[in-house]
């Protein structure tokens, strides 16, 4: 596995974990998952461009 693939898998897991589906995170809104999603998009773009 390359570093980019591992980073992509970790970011996807963080995105899923940041979704407000559990009772303790209902008040957070979508802020954590939106931040992780933005980072995920940047990493995917960098992988497509061959920078990672």
CHARMM-style PDB file with segment names, atoms N, HN, CA, C and O in Angstrom:
ATOM      1  N   UNK     1       0.841  -1.185   0.000  1.00  0.00      PROA
ATOM      2  CA  UNK     1       0.000   0.000   0.000  1.00  0.00      PROA
ATOM      3  C   UNK     1       0.887   1.250   0.000  1.00  0.00      PROA
ATOM      4  O   UNK     1       1.932   1.301   0.649  1.00  0.00      PROA
ATOM      5  N   UNK     2       0.444   2.218  -0.727  1.00  0.00      PROA
ATOM      6  HN  UNK     2      -0.404   2.176  -1.254  1.00  0.00      PROA
ATOM      7  CA  UNK     2       1.192   3.461  -0.742  1.00  0.00      PROA
ATOM      8  C   UNK     2       0.697   4.370   0.372  1.00  0.00      PROA
ATOM      9  O   UNK     2      -0.340   4.125   0.989  1.00  0.00      PROA
ATOM     10  N   UNK     3       1.450   5.404   0.606  1.00  0.00      PROA
ATOM     11  HN  UNK     3       2.292   5.604   0.105  1.00  0.00      PROA
ATOM     12  CA  UNK     3       1.083   6.362   1.653  1.00  0.00      PROA
ATOM     13  C   UNK     3      -0.241   7.039   1.331  1.00  0.00      PROA
ATOM     14  O   UNK     3      -1.040   7.298   2.230  1.00  0.00      PROA
ATOM     15  N   UNK     4      -0.479   7.326   0.063  1.00  0.00      PROA
ATOM     16  HN  UNK     4       0.171   7.115  -0.668  1.00  0.00      PROA
ATOM     17  CA  UNK     4      -1.733   7.966  -0.337  1.00  0.00      PROA
ATOM     18  C   UNK     4      -2.943   7.099  -0.066  1.00  0.00      PROA
ATOM     19  O   UNK     4      -3.982   7.599   0.364  1.00  0.00      PROA
ATOM     20  N   UNK     5      -2.822   5.809  -0.309  1.00  0.00      PROA
ATOM     21  HN  UNK     5      -1.977   5.403  -0.658  1.00  0.00      PROA
ATOM     22  CA  UNK     5      -3.935   4.898  -0.066  1.00  0.00      PROA
ATOM     23  C   UNK     5      -4.245   4.792   1.416  1.00  0.00      PROA
ATOM     24  O   UNK     5      -5.409   4.802   1.816  1.00  0.00      PROA
ATOM     25  N   UNK     6      -3.221   4.693   2.216  1.00  0.00      PROA
ATOM     26  HN  UNK     6      -2.276   4.685   1.892  1.00  0.00      PROA
ATOM     27  CA  UNK     6      -3.422   4.626   3.674  1.00  0.00      PROA
ATOM     28  C   UNK     6      -4.045   5.911   4.180  1.00  0.00      PROA
ATOM     29  O   UNK     6      -4.951   5.876   5.013  1.00  0.00      PROA
ATOM     30  N   UNK     7      -3.570   7.049   3.685  1.00  0.00      PROA
ATOM     31  HN  UNK     7      -2.835   7.078   3.008  1.00  0.00      PROA
ATOM     32  CA  UNK     7      -4.122   8.346   4.089  1.00  0.00      PROA
ATOM     33  C   UNK     7      -5.574   8.457   3.672  1.00  0.00      PROA
ATOM     34  O   UNK     7      -6.393   8.977   4.429  1.00  0.00      PROA
ATOM     35  N   UNK     8      -5.905   7.985   2.499  1.00  0.00      PROA
ATOM     36  HN  UNK     8      -5.239   7.562   1.884  1.00  0.00      PROA
ATOM     37  CA  UNK     8      -7.282   8.032   2.019  1.00  0.00      PROA
ATOM     38  C   UNK     8      -8.198   7.175   2.885  1.00  0.00      PROA
ATOM     39  O   UNK     8      -9.302   7.606   3.218  1.00  0.00      PROA
ATOM     40  N   UNK     9      -7.768   5.982   3.254  1.00  0.00      PROA
ATOM     41  HN  UNK     9      -6.871   5.632   2.984  1.00  0.00      PROA
ATOM     42  CA  UNK     9      -8.566   5.105   4.106  1.00  0.00      PROA
ATOM     43  C   UNK     9      -8.781   5.729   5.478  1.00  0.00      PROA
ATOM     44  O   UNK     9      -9.891   5.688   6.008  1.00  0.00      PROA
ATOM     45  N   UNK    10      -7.740   6.304   6.055  1.00  0.00      PROA
ATOM     46  HN  UNK    10      -6.838   6.337   5.624  1.00  0.00      PROA
ATOM     47  CA  UNK    10      -7.864   6.941   7.373  1.00  0.00      PROA
ATOM     48  C   UNK    10      -8.823   8.120   7.314  1.00  0.00      PROA
ATOM     49  O   UNK    10      -9.640   8.295   8.217  1.00  0.00      PROA
ATOM     50  N   UNK    11      -8.736   8.929   6.265  1.00  0.00      PROA
ATOM     51  HN  UNK    11      -8.073   8.786   5.531  1.00  0.00      PROA
ATOM     52  CA  UNK    11      -9.633  10.080   6.150  1.00  0.00      PROA
ATOM     53  C   UNK    11     -11.083   9.664   5.948  1.00  0.00      PROA
ATOM     54  O   UNK    11     -11.987  10.317   6.470  1.00  0.00      PROA
ATOM     55  N   UNK    12     -11.320   8.601   5.207  1.00  0.00      PROA
ATOM     56  HN  UNK    12     -10.586   8.070   4.783  1.00  0.00      PROA
ATOM     57  CA  UNK    12     -12.695   8.114   5.030  1.00  0.00      PROA
ATOM     58  C   UNK    12     -13.259   7.622   6.359  1.00  0.00      PROA
ATOM     59  O   UNK    12     -14.419   7.884   6.677  1.00  0.00      PROA
ATOM     60  N   UNK    13     -12.448   6.917   7.129  1.00  0.00      PROA
ATOM     61  HN  UNK    13     -11.506   6.704   6.870  1.00  0.00      PROA
ATOM     62  CA  UNK    13     -12.909   6.466   8.451  1.00  0.00      PROA
ATOM     63  C   UNK    13     -13.183   7.646   9.380  1.00  0.00      PROA
ATOM     64  O   UNK    13     -14.140   7.609  10.153  1.00  0.00      PROA
ATOM     65  N   UNK    14     -12.362   8.688   9.316  1.00  0.00      PROA
ATOM     66  HN  UNK    14     -11.584   8.718   8.688  1.00  0.00      PROA
ATOM     67  CA  UNK    14     -12.593   9.876  10.133  1.00  0.00      PROA
ATOM     68  C   UNK    14     -13.863  10.593   9.695  1.00  0.00      PROA
ATOM     69  O   UNK    14     -14.593  11.127  10.530  1.00  0.00      PROA
ATOM     70  N   UNK    15     -14.133  10.609   8.388  1.00  0.00      PROA
ATOM     71  HN  UNK    15     -13.540  10.176   7.710  1.00  0.00      PROA
ATOM     72  CA  UNK    15     -15.352  11.235   7.880  1.00  0.00      PROA
ATOM     73  C   UNK    15     -16.588  10.506   8.384  1.00  0.00      PROA
ATOM     74  O   UNK    15     -17.558  11.140   8.800  1.00  0.00      PROA
ATOM     75  N   UNK    16     -16.559   9.181   8.349  1.00  0.00      PROA
ATOM     76  HN  UNK    16     -15.772   8.666   8.011  1.00  0.00      PROA
ATOM     77  CA  UNK    16     -17.687   8.389   8.851  1.00  0.00      PROA
ATOM     78  C   UNK    16     -17.842   8.580  10.355  1.00  0.00      PROA
ATOM     79  O   UNK    16     -18.961   8.688  10.857  1.00  0.00      PROA
ATOM     80  N   UNK    17     -16.730   8.623  11.072  1.00  0.00      PROA
ATOM     81  HN  UNK    17     -15.821   8.535  10.664  1.00  0.00      PROA
ATOM     82  CA  UNK    17     -16.793   8.810  12.524  1.00  0.00      PROA
ATOM     83  C   UNK    17     -17.257  10.191  12.936  1.00  0.00      PROA
ATOM     84  O   UNK    17     -17.745  10.371  14.052  1.00  0.00      PROA
ATOM     85  N   UNK    18     -17.112  11.171  12.053  1.00  0.00      PROA
ATOM     86  HN  UNK    18     -16.715  11.025  11.147  1.00  0.00      PROA
ATOM     87  CA  UNK    18     -17.527  12.538  12.369  1.00  0.00      PROA
ATOM     88  C   UNK    18     -18.979  12.837  12.096  1.00  0.00      PROA
ATOM     89  O   UNK    18     -19.456  13.920  12.437  1.00  0.00      PROA
ATOM     90  N   UNK    19     -19.702  11.906  11.488  1.00  0.00      PROA
ATOM     91  HN  UNK    19     -19.315  11.026  11.211  1.00  0.00      PROA
ATOM     92  CA  UNK    19     -21.121  12.125  11.213  1.00  0.00      PROA
ATOM     93  C   UNK    19     -21.914  12.161  12.524  1.00  0.00      PROA
ATOM     94  O   UNK    19     -21.653  11.371  13.431  1.00  0.00      PROA
ATOM     95  N   UNK    20     -22.877  13.073  12.621  1.00  0.00      PROA
ATOM     96  HN  UNK    20     -23.089  13.715  11.884  1.00  0.00      PROA
ATOM     97  CA  UNK    20     -23.642  13.220  13.870  1.00  0.00      PROA
ATOM     98  C   UNK    20     -24.747  12.184  14.015  1.00  0.00      PROA
ATOM     99  O   UNK    20     -25.928  12.529  13.980  1.00  0.00      PROA
ATOM    100  N   UNK    21     -24.380  10.928  14.175  1.00  0.00      PROA
ATOM    101  HN  UNK    21     -23.421  10.647  14.203  1.00  0.00      PROA
ATOM    102  CA  UNK    21     -25.406   9.887  14.296  1.00  0.00      PROA
ATOM    103  C   UNK    21     -25.521   9.336  15.705  1.00  0.00      PROA
ATOM    104  O   UNK    21     -26.507   8.676  16.030  1.00  0.00      PROA
ATOM    105  N   UNK    22     -24.536   9.595  16.542  1.00  0.00      PROA
ATOM    106  HN  UNK    22     -23.735  10.132  16.278  1.00  0.00      PROA
ATOM    107  CA  UNK    22     -24.572   9.092  17.902  1.00  0.00      PROA
ATOM    108  C   UNK    22     -25.095  10.179  18.834  1.00  0.00      PROA
ATOM    109  O   UNK    22     -24.925  11.364  18.548  1.00  0.00      PROA
ATOM    110  N   UNK    23     -25.727   9.802  19.943  1.00  0.00      PROA
ATOM    111  HN  UNK    23     -25.865   8.840  20.176  1.00  0.00      PROA
ATOM    112  CA  UNK    23     -26.352  10.795  20.831  1.00  0.00      PROA
ATOM    113  C   UNK    23     -25.378  11.867  21.346  1.00  0.00      PROA
ATOM    114  O   UNK    23     -25.767  13.025  21.497  1.00  0.00      PROA
ATOM    115  N   UNK    24     -24.142  11.501  21.610  1.00  0.00      PROA
ATOM    116  HN  UNK    24     -23.827  10.561  21.488  1.00  0.00      PROA
ATOM    117  CA  UNK    24     -23.226  12.493  22.167  1.00  0.00      PROA
ATOM    118  C   UNK    24     -22.768  13.512  21.132  1.00  0.00      PROA
ATOM    119  O   UNK    24     -22.208  14.542  21.506  1.00  0.00      PROA
ATOM    120  N   UNK    25     -22.988  13.261  19.836  1.00  0.00      PROA
ATOM    121  HN  UNK    25     -23.443  12.424  19.532  1.00  0.00      PROA
ATOM    122  CA  UNK    25     -22.507  14.189  18.816  1.00  0.00      PROA
ATOM    123  C   UNK    25     -23.636  14.884  18.065  1.00  0.00      PROA
ATOM    124  O   UNK    25     -23.378  15.543  17.058  1.00  0.00      PROA
ATOM    125  N   UNK    26     -24.860  14.760  18.517  1.00  0.00      PROA
ATOM    126  HN  UNK    26     -25.069  14.224  19.336  1.00  0.00      PROA
ATOM    127  CA  UNK    26     -25.984  15.397  17.821  1.00  0.00      PROA
ATOM    128  C   UNK    26     -25.871  16.920  17.835  1.00  0.00      PROA
ATOM    129  O   UNK    26     -26.284  17.571  16.876  1.00  0.00      PROA
ATOM    130  N   UNK    27     -25.324  17.496  18.895  1.00  0.00      PROA
ATOM    131  HN  UNK    27     -24.988  16.967  19.674  1.00  0.00      PROA
ATOM    132  CA  UNK    27     -25.240  18.949  19.002  1.00  0.00      PROA
ATOM    133  C   UNK    27     -24.096  19.530  18.177  1.00  0.00      PROA
ATOM    134  O   UNK    27     -24.032  20.747  18.002  1.00  0.00      PROA
ATOM    135  N   UNK    28     -23.201  18.705  17.672  1.00  0.00      PROA
ATOM    136  HN  UNK    28     -23.253  17.716  17.815  1.00  0.00      PROA
ATOM    137  CA  UNK    28     -22.058  19.202  16.903  1.00  0.00      PROA
ATOM    138  C   UNK    28     -22.486  19.682  15.522  1.00  0.00      PROA
ATOM    139  O   UNK    28     -21.838  20.560  14.951  1.00  0.00      PROA
ATOM    140  N   UNK    29     -23.550  19.133  14.981  1.00  0.00      PROA
ATOM    141  HN  UNK    29     -24.076  18.420  15.445  1.00  0.00      PROA
ATOM    142  CA  UNK    29     -23.955  19.448  13.621  1.00  0.00      PROA
ATOM    143  C   UNK    29     -23.056  18.716  12.633  1.00  0.00      PROA
ATOM    144  O   UNK    29     -22.536  17.640  12.928  1.00  0.00      PROA
ATOM    145  N   UNK    30     -22.883  19.307  11.467  1.00  0.00      PROA
ATOM    146  HN  UNK    30     -23.306  20.181  11.228  1.00  0.00      PROA
ATOM    147  CA  UNK    30     -22.075  18.668  10.433  1.00  0.00      PROA
ATOM    148  C   UNK    30     -20.668  19.254  10.344  1.00  0.00      PROA
ATOM    149  O   UNK    30     -19.960  18.993   9.373  1.00  0.00      PROA
ATOM    150  N   UNK    31     -20.253  20.033  11.327  1.00  0.00      PROA
ATOM    151  HN  UNK    31     -20.829  20.245  12.117  1.00  0.00      PROA
ATOM    152  CA  UNK    31     -18.932  20.669  11.271  1.00  0.00      PROA
ATOM    153  C   UNK    31     -17.777  19.673  11.207  1.00  0.00      PROA
ATOM    154  O   UNK    31     -16.895  19.854  10.367  1.00  0.00      PROA
ATOM    155  N   UNK    32     -17.725  18.630  12.045  1.00  0.00      PROA
ATOM    156  HN  UNK    32     -18.442  18.483  12.727  1.00  0.00      PROA
ATOM    157  CA  UNK    32     -16.597  17.697  11.953  1.00  0.00      PROA
ATOM    158  C   UNK    32     -16.543  16.953  10.620  1.00  0.00      PROA
ATOM    159  O   UNK    32     -15.469  16.811  10.035  1.00  0.00      PROA
ATOM    160  N   UNK    33     -17.683  16.483  10.140  1.00  0.00      PROA
ATOM    161  HN  UNK    33     -18.555  16.598  10.615  1.00  0.00      PROA
ATOM    162  CA  UNK    33     -17.669  15.733   8.887  1.00  0.00      PROA
ATOM    163  C   UNK    33     -17.398  16.644   7.698  1.00  0.00      PROA
ATOM    164  O   UNK    33     -16.809  16.203   6.711  1.00  0.00      PROA
ATOM    165  N   UNK    34     -17.810  17.893   7.769  1.00  0.00      PROA
ATOM    166  HN  UNK    34     -18.288  18.251   8.571  1.00  0.00      PROA
ATOM    167  CA  UNK    34     -17.516  18.828   6.677  1.00  0.00      PROA
ATOM    168  C   UNK    34     -16.022  19.124   6.612  1.00  0.00      PROA
ATOM    169  O   UNK    34     -15.458  19.231   5.524  1.00  0.00      PROA
ATOM    170  N   UNK    35     -15.390  19.255   7.752  1.00  0.00      PROA
ATOM    171  HN  UNK    35     -15.848  19.168   8.637  1.00  0.00      PROA
ATOM    172  CA  UNK    35     -13.939  19.483   7.775  1.00  0.00      PROA
ATOM    173  C   UNK    35     -13.178  18.294   7.233  1.00  0.00      PROA
ATOM    174  O   UNK    35     -12.258  18.456   6.431  1.00  0.00      PROA
ATOM    175  N   UNK    36     -13.554  17.090   7.664  1.00  0.00      PROA
ATOM    176  HN  UNK    36     -14.301  16.958   8.316  1.00  0.00      PROA
ATOM    177  CA  UNK    36     -12.906  15.876   7.167  1.00  0.00      PROA
ATOM    178  C   UNK    36     -13.188  15.681   5.682  1.00  0.00      PROA
ATOM    179  O   UNK    36     -12.322  15.221   4.939  1.00  0.00      PROA
ATOM    180  N   UNK    37     -14.388  16.027   5.252  1.00  0.00      PROA
ATOM    181  HN  UNK    37     -15.092  16.401   5.855  1.00  0.00      PROA
ATOM    182  CA  UNK    37     -14.733  15.899   3.834  1.00  0.00      PROA
ATOM    183  C   UNK    37     -13.903  16.821   2.968  1.00  0.00      PROA
ATOM    184  O   UNK    37     -13.483  16.444   1.874  1.00  0.00      PROA
ATOM    185  N   UNK    38     -13.663  18.037   3.456  1.00  0.00      PROA
ATOM    186  HN  UNK    38     -14.004  18.344   4.344  1.00  0.00      PROA
ATOM    187  CA  UNK    38     -12.821  18.976   2.714  1.00  0.00      PROA
ATOM    188  C   UNK    38     -11.397  18.456   2.592  1.00  0.00      PROA
ATOM    189  O   UNK    38     -10.798  18.527   1.519  1.00  0.00      PROA
ATOM    190  N   UNK    39     -10.859  17.939   3.674  1.00  0.00      PROA
ATOM    191  HN  UNK    39     -11.346  17.882   4.545  1.00  0.00      PROA
ATOM    192  CA  UNK    39      -9.519  17.362   3.639  1.00  0.00      PROA
ATOM    193  C   UNK    39      -9.483  16.159   2.706  1.00  0.00      PROA
ATOM    194  O   UNK    39      -8.511  15.970   1.976  1.00  0.00      PROA
ATOM    195  N   UNK    40     -10.529  15.348   2.724  1.00  0.00      PROA
ATOM    196  HN  UNK    40     -11.319  15.501   3.317  1.00  0.00      PROA
ATOM    197  CA  UNK    40     -10.606  14.183   1.859  1.00  0.00      PROA
ATOM    198  C   UNK    40     -10.606  14.583   0.384  1.00  0.00      PROA
ATOM    199  O   UNK    40      -9.936  13.946  -0.429  1.00  0.00      PROA
ATOM    200  N   UNK    41     -11.334  15.612   0.038  1.00  0.00      PROA
ATOM    201  HN  UNK    41     -11.878  16.130   0.698  1.00  0.00      PROA
ATOM    202  CA  UNK    41     -11.368  16.095  -1.343  1.00  0.00      PROA
ATOM    203  C   UNK    41      -9.992  16.594  -1.774  1.00  0.00      PROA
ATOM    204  O   UNK    41      -9.556  16.320  -2.892  1.00  0.00      PROA
ATOM    205  N   UNK    42      -9.313  17.318  -0.903  1.00  0.00      PROA
ATOM    206  HN  UNK    42      -9.667  17.541   0.006  1.00  0.00      PROA
ATOM    207  CA  UNK    42      -7.969  17.810  -1.220  1.00  0.00      PROA
ATOM    208  C   UNK    42      -7.008  16.648  -1.442  1.00  0.00      PROA
ATOM    209  O   UNK    42      -6.208  16.681  -2.377  1.00  0.00      PROA
ATOM    210  N   UNK    43      -7.075  15.625  -0.600  1.00  0.00      PROA
ATOM    211  HN  UNK    43      -7.725  15.598   0.160  1.00  0.00      PROA
ATOM    212  CA  UNK    43      -6.193  14.475  -0.749  1.00  0.00      PROA
ATOM    213  C   UNK    43      -6.491  13.722  -2.039  1.00  0.00      PROA
ATOM    214  O   UNK    43      -5.565  13.274  -2.715  1.00  0.00      PROA
ATOM    215  N   UNK    44      -7.763  13.575  -2.391  1.00  0.00      PROA
ATOM    216  HN  UNK    44      -8.515  13.939  -1.842  1.00  0.00      PROA
ATOM    217  CA  UNK    44      -8.117  12.900  -3.639  1.00  0.00      PROA
ATOM    218  C   UNK    44      -7.591  13.689  -4.834  1.00  0.00      PROA
ATOM    219  O   UNK    44      -7.067  13.097  -5.778  1.00  0.00      PROA
ATOM    220  N   UNK    45      -7.721  15.004  -4.808  1.00  0.00      PROA
ATOM    221  HN  UNK    45      -8.147  15.485  -4.041  1.00  0.00      PROA
ATOM    222  CA  UNK    45      -7.198  15.829  -5.900  1.00  0.00      PROA
ATOM    223  C   UNK    45      -5.692  15.691  -6.000  1.00  0.00      PROA
ATOM    224  O   UNK    45      -5.155  15.581  -7.102  1.00  0.00      PROA
ATOM    225  N   UNK    46      -5.005  15.695  -4.876  1.00  0.00      PROA
ATOM    226  HN  UNK    46      -5.442  15.784  -3.980  1.00  0.00      PROA
ATOM    227  CA  UNK    46      -3.551  15.527  -4.898  1.00  0.00      PROA
ATOM    228  C   UNK    46      -3.143  14.158  -5.419  1.00  0.00      PROA
ATOM    229  O   UNK    46      -2.135  14.031  -6.114  1.00  0.00      PROA
ATOM    230  N   UNK    47      -3.924  13.131  -5.086  1.00  0.00      PROA
ATOM    231  HN  UNK    47      -4.743  13.234  -4.521  1.00  0.00      PROA
ATOM    232  CA  UNK    47      -3.620  11.788  -5.603  1.00  0.00      PROA
ATOM    233  C   UNK    47      -3.826  11.729  -7.111  1.00  0.00      PROA
ATOM    234  O   UNK    47      -3.031  11.111  -7.819  1.00  0.00      PROA
ATOM    235  N   UNK    48      -4.880  12.363  -7.607  1.00  0.00      PROA
ATOM    236  HN  UNK    48      -5.525  12.865  -7.032  1.00  0.00      PROA
ATOM    237  CA  UNK    48      -5.139  12.357  -9.041  1.00  0.00      PROA
ATOM    238  C   UNK    48      -4.039  13.115  -9.790  1.00  0.00      PROA
ATOM    239  O   UNK    48      -3.645  12.720 -10.887  1.00  0.00      PROA
ATOM    240  N   UNK    49      -3.550  14.197  -9.199  1.00  0.00      PROA
ATOM    241  HN  UNK    49      -3.870  14.518  -8.308  1.00  0.00      PROA
ATOM    242  CA  UNK    49      -2.504  14.979  -9.837  1.00  0.00      PROA
ATOM    243  C   UNK    49      -1.124  14.332  -9.684  1.00  0.00      PROA
ATOM    244  O   UNK    49      -0.161  14.769 -10.314  1.00  0.00      PROA
ATOM    245  N   UNK    50      -1.028  13.302  -8.856  1.00  0.00      PROA
ATOM    246  HN  UNK    50      -1.810  12.947  -8.344  1.00  0.00      PROA
ATOM    247  CA  UNK    50       0.225  12.596  -8.688  1.00  0.00      PROA
ATOM    248  C   UNK    50       1.177  13.242  -7.696  1.00  0.00      PROA
ATOM    249  O   UNK    50       2.376  12.966  -7.733  1.00  0.00      PROA
ATOM    250  N   UNK    51       0.683  14.081  -6.822  1.00  0.00      PROA
ATOM    251  HN  UNK    51      -0.291  14.305  -6.791  1.00  0.00      PROA
ATOM    252  CA  UNK    51       1.523  14.750  -5.834  1.00  0.00      PROA
ATOM    253  C   UNK    51       1.762  13.889  -4.598  1.00  0.00      PROA
ATOM    254  O   UNK    51       2.730  14.105  -3.870  1.00  0.00      PROA
ATOM    255  N   UNK    52       0.883  12.914  -4.357  1.00  0.00      PROA
ATOM    256  HN  UNK    52       0.096  12.738  -4.949  1.00  0.00      PROA
ATOM    257  CA  UNK    52       1.051  12.028  -3.197  1.00  0.00      PROA
ATOM    258  C   UNK    52       1.354  10.643  -3.715  1.00  0.00      PROA
ATOM    259  OT1 UNK    52       1.538   9.715  -2.927  1.00  0.00      PROA
TER     260      UNK     52
END
